[in-house]
Amino acid sequence: MSGEAEERFATLCGTRLRYTVQGAGQPMIVMHGWGCTAETVASVSRLAAAAGWKVYTVDFPGFGKSEEPEDVWGVEEYTRQIEALAAHEHIENPALAGHSFGGRVGIVFASRNKTDRMILIDAAGVKPRRKLSYYIKVYSFKASKLALRLIYGKDRSRQMIEERRRRAGSADYLAASPKMRMILSKVVNEDLKHLMPKIKAPTLLIWGTADTATPLSDAKTMEKLIPDAGLVAIEGAGHYSFLDAPGIFGAAFNNFLKAKL
């Protein structure tokens, strides 16, 4: 039996982190996607605990019961906190499971730390390919931002800029606090392809073929760049493949966890 998850808190890298611990055995760290919490990936954590792993599932800073960072963090700062958690809990050679944004942190962690194995679930980390119209929009926005500040002053221009962002922003952006909006803007543009060849851990990519947030082409890029990677594509599943197709997901997940690597 995996048992109930125990809730813990620790102040690491200057920010109070909430995480849960369940199961017994080798350590695994499970990391959720942007806008989610540990509860979103609870089914993944339960699978791992039932398979004989001691599972640490985090609320990333800014989500769930964890504090927002004081500064504008990037993937590097989020990864440092997971490294600090590993040191705090005396975790060595963990397995990693990361969904979406959690996959970004997993990629950075595994590129420089001993990692038993890694499961990337509809993970981010490949910078989206943008059309010319996107860059025109971005750079025109930056130019108008400067002009507004010169004309209306710092405070009024900030208000006008936020109004414009709210009209054009994504659902994630709209749901976030001002600090988390700045963090989202920073992390979404971080391309981690240069780190993928440094990953020595065996890596399983589990992806929904209908994922529009991190398309299947991202998974194929990761499969090529990560030296020991394999891809399981789940037909018709979306960005939350572990929720859309729990049976297929669970079979692939468990087989990988039970394999002697």
DRENBADREN-524451 format. One line per field, with one value per residue: x, y, z of N, C-alpha, C in turn; chain; residue number from 1. Coordinates in steps of 0.05 Angstrom, whole numbers, padded with zeros to 5 digits, m for minus. Example, Ala and Ser with C-alpha at 12.3 -4.5 7.8 and 13.67 -1.06 7.14 Angstrom:
BEGIN
n_px <- (00264, 00257) $
n_py <- (m00114, m00045) $
n_pz <- (00156, 00142) $
ca_px <- (00246, 00273) $
ca_py <- (m00090, m00021) $
ca_pz <- (00156, 00143) $
c_px <- (00264, 00258) $
c_py <- (m00066, 00001) $
c_pz <- (00156, 00157) $
chain <- (A, A) $
resi <- (1, 2) $
END
This chain:
BEGIN
n_px <- (00017, 00010, m00003, m00025, m00011, 00038, 00039, 00087, 00130, 00181, 00230, 00264, 00316, 00299, 00244, 00181, 00165, 00116, 00105, 00089, 00096, 00099, 00093, 00146, 00215, 00259, 00276, 00231, 00217, 00162, 00135, 00092, 00054, 00051, 00008, m00017, m00021, 00007, m00035, m00057, m00025, m00031, m00049, m00007, 00033, 00011, 00012, 00068, 00082, 00053, 00082, 00127, 00161, 00188, 00155, 00161, 00124, 00116, 00089, 00101, 00135, 00092, 00046, m00009, 00000, 00050, 00095, 00098, 00155, 00202, 00231, 00236, 00234, 00268, 00273, 00321, 00323, 00278, 00296, 00341, 00316, 00291, 00337, 00355, 00314, 00324, 00373, 00357, 00321, 00355, 00359, 00384, 00405, 00353, 00292, 00256, 00194, 00161, 00110, 00093, 00110, 00138, 00169, 00208, 00239, 00256, 00289, 00332, 00351, 00366, 00406, 00451, 00454, 00460, 00415, 00366, 00327, 00282, 00218, 00184, 00127, 00086, 00119, 00148, 00201, 00224, 00232, 00177, 00162, 00156, 00115, 00130, 00095, 00085, 00134, 00135, 00091, 00109, 00155, 00134, 00101, 00138, 00161, 00118, 00108, 00153, 00143, 00094, 00110, 00143, 00107, 00063, 00084, 00112, 00076, 00022, 00031, 00045, m00004, m00035, m00007, m00016, m00070, m00073, m00045, m00080, m00122, m00101, m00076, m00058, m00095, m00068, m00035, m00073, m00094, m00055, m00017, 00011, 00067, 00075, 00060, 00102, 00142, 00122, 00126, 00181, 00199, 00173, 00199, 00248, 00295, 00312, 00341, 00396, 00414, 00395, 00427, 00463, 00439, 00442, 00410, 00365, 00308, 00238, 00190, 00125, 00068, 00012, m00020, m00053, m00038, m00035, m00010, 00043, 00068, 00069, 00114, 00152, 00165, 00189, 00234, 00260, 00268, 00307, 00350, 00361, 00403, 00389, 00332, 00262, 00199, 00131, 00072, 00007, m00051, m00097, m00099, m00092, m00058, m00056, m00042, m00039, m00086, m00124, m00118, m00113, m00106, m00071, m00029, m00014, 00004, 00050, 00080, 00087, 00114, 00163, 00181, 00189, 00228, 00294, 00346) $
n_py <- (m00024, 00045, 00086, 00146, 00212, 00252, 00318, 00369, 00425, 00471, 00521, 00542, 00567, 00618, 00617, 00593, 00527, 00480, 00411, 00342, 00276, 00207, 00136, 00085, 00069, 00075, 00144, 00190, 00250, 00288, 00334, 00387, 00420, 00488, 00533, 00494, 00446, 00404, 00369, 00364, 00328, 00284, 00232, 00211, 00211, 00174, 00127, 00119, 00113, 00066, 00031, 00023, 00066, 00122, 00180, 00248, 00303, 00366, 00432, 00481, 00543, 00598, 00571, 00531, 00516, 00538, 00594, 00654, 00670, 00721, 00748, 00754, 00694, 00646, 00585, 00565, 00583, 00557, 00505, 00504, 00506, 00456, 00425, 00442, 00421, 00366, 00362, 00378, 00337, 00295, 00266, 00225, 00212, 00214, 00192, 00227, 00259, 00298, 00343, 00384, 00448, 00428, 00391, 00423, 00438, 00388, 00374, 00412, 00398, 00343, 00349, 00362, 00336, 00274, 00226, 00178, 00160, 00190, 00217, 00250, 00286, 00307, 00352, 00418, 00458, 00462, 00517, 00551, 00552, 00611, 00653, 00705, 00747, 00743, 00760, 00812, 00832, 00827, 00860, 00909, 00917, 00924, 00971, 01006, 01004, 01031, 01082, 01095, 01100, 01144, 01184, 01182, 01172, 01132, 01103, 01108, 01088, 01035, 01015, 01020, 00985, 00936, 00932, 00925, 00877, 00843, 00841, 00814, 00769, 00701, 00645, 00624, 00668, 00707, 00686, 00691, 00724, 00791, 00785, 00730, 00732, 00758, 00721, 00678, 00700, 00701, 00647, 00619, 00631, 00607, 00566, 00500, 00464, 00459, 00435, 00384, 00342, 00333, 00302, 00244, 00206, 00151, 00164, 00171, 00192, 00214, 00227, 00264, 00257, 00296, 00342, 00410, 00450, 00436, 00411, 00346, 00346, 00371, 00331, 00294, 00322, 00324, 00270, 00259, 00291, 00278, 00230, 00176, 00163, 00149, 00147, 00148, 00156, 00177, 00164, 00213, 00237, 00296, 00354, 00339, 00283, 00242, 00245, 00243, 00193, 00149, 00094, 00075, 00110, 00095, 00043, 00049, 00082, 00051, 00006, 00029, 00046, m00001, m00026, m00052, m00011) $
n_pz <- (00000, m00015, 00020, 00056, 00034, 00064, 00087, 00080, 00097, 00078, 00082, 00029, m00012, 00002, m00002, 00019, 00014, m00003, 00001, m00012, 00016, 00003, 00005, m00001, m00011, m00067, m00082, m00114, m00149, m00163, m00208, m00222, m00275, m00304, m00271, m00242, m00187, m00134, m00127, m00177, m00204, m00173, m00185, m00215, m00176, m00140, m00171, m00176, m00121, m00109, m00140, m00112, m00097, m00061, m00057, m00072, m00079, m00106, m00093, m00136, m00123, m00119, m00131, m00109, m00041, m00034, m00026, m00065, m00105, m00084, m00121, m00194, m00218, m00259, m00298, m00278, m00224, m00202, m00209, m00176, m00126, m00124, m00123, m00074, m00042, m00049, m00022, 00029, 00043, 00041, m00007, m00056, m00122, m00149, m00182, m00233, m00248, m00292, m00310, m00364, m00348, m00305, m00329, m00353, m00309, m00294, m00337, m00333, m00282, m00288, m00325, m00298, m00250, m00215, m00235, m00229, m00266, m00315, m00327, m00375, m00384, m00432, m00437, m00428, m00457, m00506, m00544, m00570, m00640, m00674, m00715, m00762, m00753, m00699, m00675, m00695, m00668, m00615, m00613, m00629, m00587, m00546, m00563, m00561, m00506, m00485, m00507, m00483, m00430, m00433, m00448, m00412, m00362, m00308, m00272, m00293, m00345, m00334, m00316, m00363, m00396, m00370, m00377, m00432, m00437, m00410, m00445, m00488, m00468, m00451, m00423, m00379, m00367, m00354, m00307, m00271, m00218, m00216, m00207, m00219, m00272, m00295, m00286, m00316, m00368, m00372, m00365, m00407, m00452, m00449, m00479, m00477, m00506, m00513, m00466, m00466, m00492, m00451, m00413, m00377, m00355, m00365, m00404, m00408, m00452, m00450, m00486, m00510, m00572, m00589, m00564, m00558, m00532, m00518, m00570, m00605, m00638, m00607, m00570, m00604, m00619, m00569, m00562, m00600, m00582, m00528, m00502, m00484, m00495, m00502, m00535, m00520, m00552, m00542, m00573, m00591, m00540, m00500, m00474, m00421, m00415, m00378, m00351, m00391, m00415, m00374, m00368, m00411, m00403, m00350, m00357, m00390, m00357, m00310, m00330, m00344, m00295, m00268, m00297, m00302, m00304) $
ca_px <- (00000, 00025, m00008, m00033, 00011, 00044, 00045, 00110, 00137, 00208, 00238, 00288, 00321, 00285, 00215, 00169, 00156, 00099, 00107, 00079, 00113, 00083, 00106, 00172, 00232, 00276, 00262, 00223, 00206, 00141, 00132, 00068, 00056, 00044, m00020, m00027, m00010, 00013, m00060, m00062, m00009, m00033, m00052, 00020, 00047, 00000, 00023, 00096, 00083, 00044, 00102, 00150, 00178, 00182, 00149, 00160, 00108, 00118, 00075, 00122, 00130, 00072, 00023, m00018, 00006, 00077, 00096, 00109, 00183, 00204, 00242, 00226, 00249, 00268, 00275, 00344, 00317, 00261, 00312, 00357, 00299, 00288, 00362, 00355, 00296, 00338, 00392, 00342, 00310, 00376, 00352, 00406, 00399, 00324, 00278, 00241, 00171, 00153, 00090, 00093, 00132, 00154, 00189, 00230, 00256, 00268, 00310, 00355, 00361, 00379, 00429, 00474, 00453, 00456, 00387, 00362, 00311, 00265, 00194, 00175, 00099, 00077, 00137, 00158, 00230, 00231, 00220, 00157, 00168, 00137, 00113, 00141, 00075, 00089, 00156, 00127, 00073, 00125, 00173, 00117, 00091, 00160, 00165, 00095, 00112, 00171, 00129, 00074, 00123, 00153, 00085, 00045, 00097, 00116, 00052, 00000, 00038, 00043, m00032, m00044, 00006, m00029, m00097, m00068, m00038, m00104, m00139, m00088, m00061, m00067, m00110, m00048, m00026, m00095, m00099, m00031, m00013, 00030, 00094, 00075, 00059, 00130, 00156, 00113, 00138, 00209, 00204, 00162, 00218, 00274, 00298, 00330, 00351, 00425, 00419, 00385, 00448, 00478, 00423, 00452, 00389, 00345, 00285, 00214, 00172, 00097, 00057, m00013, m00017, m00070, m00028, m00030, 00007, 00070, 00061, 00085, 00140, 00171, 00173, 00207, 00259, 00273, 00277, 00332, 00371, 00368, 00417, 00376, 00304, 00242, 00174, 00104, 00052, m00020, m00068, m00120, m00096, m00083, m00035, m00057, m00045, m00042, m00114, m00140, m00116, m00099, m00098, m00047, m00008, m00005, 00019, 00076, 00094, 00095, 00135, 00188, 00191, 00197, 00250, 00321, 00361) $
ca_py <- (00000, 00069, 00103, 00173, 00231, 00270, 00345, 00381, 00452, 00478, 00546, 00535, 00589, 00641, 00615, 00570, 00506, 00458, 00386, 00318, 00252, 00183, 00112, 00078, 00058, 00095, 00170, 00203, 00277, 00293, 00363, 00394, 00441, 00516, 00538, 00470, 00441, 00376, 00354, 00359, 00304, 00264, 00205, 00203, 00205, 00149, 00106, 00115, 00102, 00039, 00015, 00019, 00089, 00143, 00201, 00276, 00318, 00394, 00456, 00500, 00570, 00613, 00554, 00516, 00527, 00549, 00622, 00665, 00680, 00750, 00758, 00742, 00670, 00631, 00556, 00561, 00587, 00535, 00481, 00506, 00499, 00427, 00415, 00447, 00402, 00341, 00363, 00380, 00311, 00275, 00251, 00220, 00197, 00210, 00192, 00251, 00259, 00326, 00349, 00411, 00464, 00411, 00379, 00442, 00436, 00362, 00375, 00426, 00382, 00319, 00356, 00368, 00320, 00245, 00221, 00149, 00159, 00213, 00215, 00276, 00283, 00331, 00371, 00442, 00459, 00470, 00543, 00549, 00566, 00633, 00665, 00732, 00764, 00742, 00777, 00839, 00839, 00830, 00883, 00933, 00921, 00935, 00999, 01022, 01005, 01053, 01107, 01101, 01109, 01172, 01202, 01182, 01168, 01104, 01090, 01107, 01071, 01008, 01008, 01017, 00961, 00913, 00930, 00914, 00849, 00828, 00837, 00796, 00748, 00673, 00638, 00623, 00695, 00721, 00674, 00695, 00750, 00807, 00773, 00705, 00738, 00764, 00696, 00663, 00712, 00694, 00618, 00608, 00637, 00594, 00543, 00482, 00443, 00456, 00419, 00357, 00322, 00328, 00284, 00216, 00188, 00140, 00182, 00164, 00215, 00205, 00251, 00262, 00266, 00320, 00364, 00435, 00468, 00427, 00391, 00321, 00353, 00377, 00305, 00282, 00337, 00315, 00242, 00260, 00305, 00264, 00206, 00151, 00171, 00135, 00162, 00135, 00175, 00167, 00174, 00228, 00250, 00324, 00363, 00324, 00255, 00224, 00247, 00236, 00165, 00139, 00066, 00073, 00124, 00080, 00019, 00058, 00093, 00029, m00010, 00043, 00047, m00028, m00036, m00050, 00006) $
ca_pz <- (00000, m00017, 00043, 00052, 00030, 00087, 00078, 00093, 00089, 00083, 00069, 00013, m00030, 00010, m00007, 00034, m00005, 00007, m00014, 00001, 00015, 00006, m00005, 00010, m00031, m00080, m00084, m00139, m00146, m00183, m00211, m00238, m00296, m00297, m00263, m00228, m00160, m00129, m00130, m00206, m00212, m00152, m00196, m00222, m00151, m00129, m00187, m00168, m00094, m00111, m00154, m00094, m00096, m00042, m00076, m00063, m00099, m00098, m00103, m00143, m00113, m00134, m00136, m00086, m00015, m00033, m00029, m00090, m00102, m00081, m00146, m00218, m00222, m00284, m00294, m00262, m00195, m00194, m00207, m00151, m00103, m00124, m00114, m00045, m00030, m00048, m00001, 00054, 00049, 00038, m00030, m00074, m00146, m00151, m00207, m00236, m00266, m00295, m00330, m00375, m00337, m00288, m00347, m00356, m00285, m00295, m00357, m00321, m00259, m00298, m00341, m00281, m00225, m00218, m00237, m00235, m00291, m00317, m00344, m00384, m00392, m00447, m00424, m00441, m00458, m00533, m00549, m00592, m00665, m00677, m00741, m00763, m00742, m00670, m00668, m00700, m00646, m00591, m00614, m00630, m00560, m00530, m00571, m00550, m00477, m00480, m00514, m00463, m00406, m00438, m00451, m00389, m00337, m00300, m00260, m00312, m00367, m00324, m00315, m00390, m00407, m00358, m00391, m00459, m00434, m00403, m00469, m00507, m00455, m00450, m00398, m00357, m00361, m00341, m00281, m00254, m00205, m00231, m00204, m00234, m00301, m00304, m00286, m00339, m00392, m00372, m00369, m00431, m00474, m00445, m00496, m00463, m00524, m00509, m00443, m00470, m00496, m00426, m00395, m00377, m00344, m00384, m00404, m00422, m00460, m00453, m00499, m00524, m00600, m00594, m00547, m00573, m00515, m00524, m00591, m00608, m00650, m00585, m00560, m00624, m00616, m00544, m00566, m00615, m00567, m00503, m00512, m00479, m00493, m00517, m00536, m00522, m00560, m00536, m00594, m00583, m00514, m00502, m00458, m00396, m00425, m00355, m00343, m00414, m00421, m00351, m00371, m00428, m00389, m00327, m00366, m00398, m00333, m00292, m00343, m00343, m00267, m00260, m00314, m00290, m00324) $
c_px <- (00017, 00021, m00016, m00008, 00013, 00051, 00068, 00115, 00167, 00214, 00265, 00291, 00304, 00255, 00204, 00156, 00139, 00103, 00095, 00098, 00095, 00099, 00133, 00188, 00251, 00261, 00255, 00211, 00187, 00135, 00110, 00074, 00047, 00015, m00032, m00016, m00003, m00012, m00066, m00049, m00010, m00035, m00025, 00035, 00037, 00011, 00051, 00098, 00074, 00064, 00128, 00170, 00169, 00179, 00146, 00146, 00106, 00095, 00097, 00115, 00112, 00046, 00016, m00012, 00035, 00076, 00105, 00138, 00183, 00215, 00229, 00243, 00248, 00270, 00299, 00338, 00298, 00277, 00330, 00341, 00294, 00314, 00365, 00337, 00310, 00358, 00379, 00331, 00330, 00369, 00377, 00396, 00369, 00315, 00262, 00217, 00161, 00133, 00093, 00116, 00150, 00175, 00213, 00250, 00270, 00292, 00335, 00367, 00377, 00403, 00454, 00474, 00449, 00426, 00382, 00348, 00293, 00241, 00184, 00147, 00090, 00093, 00143, 00189, 00241, 00217, 00201, 00167, 00147, 00138, 00124, 00121, 00077, 00111, 00150, 00109, 00089, 00141, 00157, 00106, 00113, 00164, 00142, 00097, 00131, 00158, 00109, 00087, 00133, 00130, 00069, 00058, 00096, 00090, 00029, 00006, 00037, 00014, m00043, m00032, m00009, m00057, m00094, m00061, m00062, m00121, m00127, m00075, m00074, m00082, m00091, m00040, m00048, m00099, m00077, m00032, 00007, 00058, 00095, 00072, 00087, 00146, 00148, 00125, 00167, 00213, 00195, 00181, 00245, 00275, 00320, 00343, 00381, 00432, 00412, 00406, 00464, 00464, 00432, 00430, 00372, 00319, 00262, 00197, 00144, 00081, 00029, m00010, m00033, m00062, m00022, m00013, 00036, 00067, 00079, 00112, 00161, 00182, 00193, 00234, 00274, 00283, 00303, 00355, 00379, 00379, 00402, 00346, 00286, 00216, 00150, 00084, 00025, m00039, m00093, m00119, m00085, m00059, m00034, m00062, m00050, m00071, m00132, m00141, m00101, m00090, m00072, m00024, 00003, 00011, 00047, 00093, 00104, 00117, 00162, 00199, 00201, 00221, 00276, 00339, 00390) $
c_py <- (00025, 00088, 00131, 00191, 00249, 00297, 00356, 00409, 00456, 00504, 00541, 00557, 00613, 00640, 00590, 00551, 00486, 00434, 00363, 00295, 00228, 00159, 00107, 00065, 00079, 00121, 00178, 00230, 00281, 00322, 00369, 00415, 00468, 00518, 00515, 00468, 00412, 00358, 00347, 00333, 00283, 00236, 00194, 00195, 00179, 00125, 00099, 00102, 00073, 00020, 00012, 00042, 00108, 00169, 00228, 00292, 00347, 00411, 00475, 00527, 00586, 00597, 00539, 00530, 00538, 00579, 00630, 00673, 00711, 00762, 00744, 00717, 00661, 00602, 00550, 00562, 00565, 00509, 00481, 00499, 00469, 00414, 00419, 00428, 00374, 00340, 00363, 00352, 00288, 00255, 00249, 00204, 00193, 00204, 00218, 00246, 00287, 00330, 00378, 00427, 00448, 00396, 00397, 00439, 00409, 00362, 00389, 00409, 00358, 00325, 00360, 00353, 00291, 00239, 00192, 00145, 00183, 00207, 00243, 00273, 00308, 00355, 00395, 00440, 00465, 00496, 00541, 00564, 00587, 00644, 00694, 00752, 00766, 00762, 00807, 00849, 00845, 00856, 00910, 00939, 00934, 00965, 01017, 01025, 01028, 01080, 01115, 01112, 01138, 01192, 01205, 01178, 01138, 01090, 01087, 01088, 01042, 00998, 01003, 00992, 00936, 00910, 00917, 00884, 00832, 00822, 00816, 00771, 00721, 00668, 00636, 00650, 00710, 00711, 00681, 00722, 00765, 00795, 00747, 00710, 00744, 00739, 00679, 00673, 00704, 00665, 00607, 00612, 00624, 00568, 00525, 00461, 00438, 00439, 00390, 00336, 00316, 00309, 00255, 00196, 00176, 00156, 00171, 00189, 00203, 00230, 00244, 00272, 00291, 00343, 00388, 00454, 00461, 00404, 00367, 00326, 00360, 00351, 00292, 00296, 00327, 00286, 00241, 00271, 00291, 00237, 00180, 00157, 00154, 00149, 00143, 00157, 00163, 00180, 00188, 00242, 00278, 00329, 00349, 00295, 00236, 00224, 00238, 00207, 00151, 00110, 00062, 00086, 00107, 00056, 00027, 00068, 00070, 00011, 00003, 00043, 00020, m00039, m00032, m00036, 00006) $
c_pz <- (00000, 00007, 00036, 00049, 00054, 00076, 00095, 00082, 00095, 00069, 00055, m00008, m00024, 00006, 00006, 00013, 00009, m00011, 00001, m00002, 00020, m00005, 00008, m00012, m00042, m00083, m00112, m00132, m00169, m00183, m00231, m00259, m00286, m00292, m00248, m00200, m00158, m00133, m00159, m00215, m00191, m00162, m00205, m00197, m00139, m00145, m00179, m00140, m00094, m00123, m00137, m00092, m00073, m00057, m00062, m00085, m00090, m00108, m00110, m00130, m00131, m00140, m00111, m00060, m00012, m00038, m00057, m00085, m00098, m00106, m00170, m00225, m00251, m00277, m00276, m00232, m00185, m00191, m00182, m00127, m00102, m00115, m00083, m00030, m00028, m00026, 00027, 00063, 00046, 00015, m00049, m00098, m00150, m00180, m00209, m00254, m00268, m00317, m00339, m00364, m00318, m00304, m00352, m00333, m00286, m00315, m00346, m00299, m00270, m00315, m00325, m00254, m00232, m00215, m00245, m00262, m00292, m00336, m00350, m00396, m00406, m00437, m00441, m00441, m00485, m00538, m00573, m00617, m00670, m00706, m00739, m00750, m00711, m00662, m00673, m00677, m00621, m00591, m00616, m00602, m00543, m00537, m00560, m00520, m00470, m00486, m00493, m00437, m00409, m00438, m00425, m00362, m00328, m00291, m00279, m00335, m00359, m00324, m00344, m00403, m00396, m00371, m00418, m00457, m00427, m00427, m00488, m00495, m00457, m00424, m00374, m00348, m00345, m00313, m00261, m00240, m00221, m00230, m00221, m00264, m00311, m00305, m00310, m00365, m00395, m00379, m00396, m00455, m00470, m00461, m00483, m00480, m00520, m00485, m00447, m00476, m00471, m00407, m00398, m00368, m00367, m00381, m00420, m00428, m00465, m00463, m00511, m00553, m00606, m00576, m00564, m00558, m00519, m00545, m00592, m00621, m00629, m00573, m00579, m00623, m00591, m00548, m00581, m00599, m00542, m00510, m00508, m00474, m00511, m00515, m00538, m00528, m00556, m00555, m00582, m00557, m00519, m00483, m00431, m00402, m00402, m00345, m00366, m00420, m00398, m00354, m00387, m00414, m00366, m00335, m00374, m00375, m00315, m00304, m00341, m00314, m00258, m00275, m00299, m00311, m00317) $
chain <- (A, A, A, A, A, A, A, A, A, A, A, A, A, A, A, A, A, A, A, A, A, A, A, A, A, A, A, A, A, A, A, A, A, A, A, A, A, A, A, A, A, A, A, A, A, A, A, A, A, A, A, A, A, A, A, A, A, A, A, A, A, A, A, A, A, A, A, A, A, A, A, A, A, A, A, A, A, A, A, A, A, A, A, A, A, A, A, A, A, A, A, A, A, A, A, A, A, A, A, A, A, A, A, A, A, A, A, A, A, A, A, A, A, A, A, A, A, A, A, A, A, A, A, A, A, A, A, A, A, A, A, A, A, A, A, A, A, A, A, A, A, A, A, A, A, A, A, A, A, A, A, A, A, A, A, A, A, A, A, A, A, A, A, A, A, A, A, A, A, A, A, A, A, A, A, A, A, A, A, A, A, A, A, A, A, A, A, A, A, A, A, A, A, A, A, A, A, A, A, A, A, A, A, A, A, A, A, A, A, A, A, A, A, A, A, A, A, A, A, A, A, A, A, A, A, A, A, A, A, A, A, A, A, A, A, A, A, A, A, A, A, A, A, A, A, A, A, A, A, A, A, A, A, A, A, A, A, A, A, A, A) $
resi <- (1, 2, 3, 4, 5, 6, 7, 8, 9, 10, 11, 12, 13, 14, 15, 16, 17, 18, 19, 20, 21, 22, 23, 24, 25, 26, 27, 28, 29, 30, 31, 32, 33, 34, 35, 36, 37, 38, 39, 40, 41, 42, 43, 44, 45, 46, 47, 48, 49, 50, 51, 52, 53, 54, 55, 56, 57, 58, 59, 60, 61, 62, 63, 64, 65, 66, 67, 68, 69, 70, 71, 72, 73, 74, 75, 76, 77, 78, 79, 80, 81, 82, 83, 84, 85, 86, 87, 88, 89, 90, 91, 92, 93, 94, 95, 96, 97, 98, 99, 100, 101, 102, 103, 104, 105, 106, 107, 108, 109, 110, 111, 112, 113, 114, 115, 116, 117, 118, 119, 120, 121, 122, 123, 124, 125, 126, 127, 128, 129, 130, 131, 132, 133, 134, 135, 136, 137, 138, 139, 140, 141, 142, 143, 144, 145, 146, 147, 148, 149, 150, 151, 152, 153, 154, 155, 156, 157, 158, 159, 160, 161, 162, 163, 164, 165, 166, 167, 168, 169, 170, 171, 172, 173, 174, 175, 176, 177, 178, 179, 180, 181, 182, 183, 184, 185, 186, 187, 188, 189, 190, 191, 192, 193, 194, 195, 196, 197, 198, 199, 200, 201, 202, 203, 204, 205, 206, 207, 208, 209, 210, 211, 212, 213, 214, 215, 216, 217, 218, 219, 220, 221, 222, 223, 224, 225, 226, 227, 228, 229, 230, 231, 232, 233, 234, 235, 236, 237, 238, 239, 240, 241, 242, 243, 244, 245, 246, 247, 248, 249, 250, 251, 252, 253, 254, 255, 256, 257, 258, 259, 260, 261) $
END
